[in-house]
């Protein structure tokens, strides 16, 4: 794995950060793409998210925030701004949303 290039797309959140840490320990060249304006946008505010981003960048992680994935190509990930993030491996860490539609009309209260 050492020397491989990996990009985590759809998430610089909690799960994406854990994946980044595990790959960094194995010597993988890393990139992360987050559509929000900062890393861990649902967990931390702008100051803490910015601190985490600067720390990742200081460790050599290419952080791309505020941009979407346009396409996954044979040589990497094409971003909405036209740039290409080279990758041998692409991991999608988009999170999940529970399927609770079957509870409609059941009387069970659901807050989303």
MOZI-V310635 format. One record per backbone hydrogen bond with DSSP energy under -1.0 kcal/mol. NH is the residue of the N-H (numbers start at 1). CO is the residue of the C=O. Records with the same first field share a line. If there is no record, write none. Layout:
# MOZI-V310635
NH: CO  CO
This chain:
# MOZI-V310635
3: 27
4: 1
6: 29
7: 89
8: 31
9: 91
11: 33
17: 13
18: 14
19: 15
20: 16
21: 17
22: 18
23: 19
24: 20
25: 21
27: 24
28: 23
29: 4
31: 6
32: 62
33: 8
34: 64
40: 12
43: 40
44: 40
49: 45
50: 46
51: 47
52: 48
53: 49
54: 50
55: 51
56: 52
57: 53
58: 54
60: 57
61: 56
62: 30
64: 32
66: 34  36
67: 34
70: 78
71: 78
73: 76
76: 73
77: 85
78: 71
79: 83
80: 68
82: 79
85: 77
87: 75
88: 5
89: 5
91: 7
93: 9
100: 98
103: 100
104: 101
106: 103
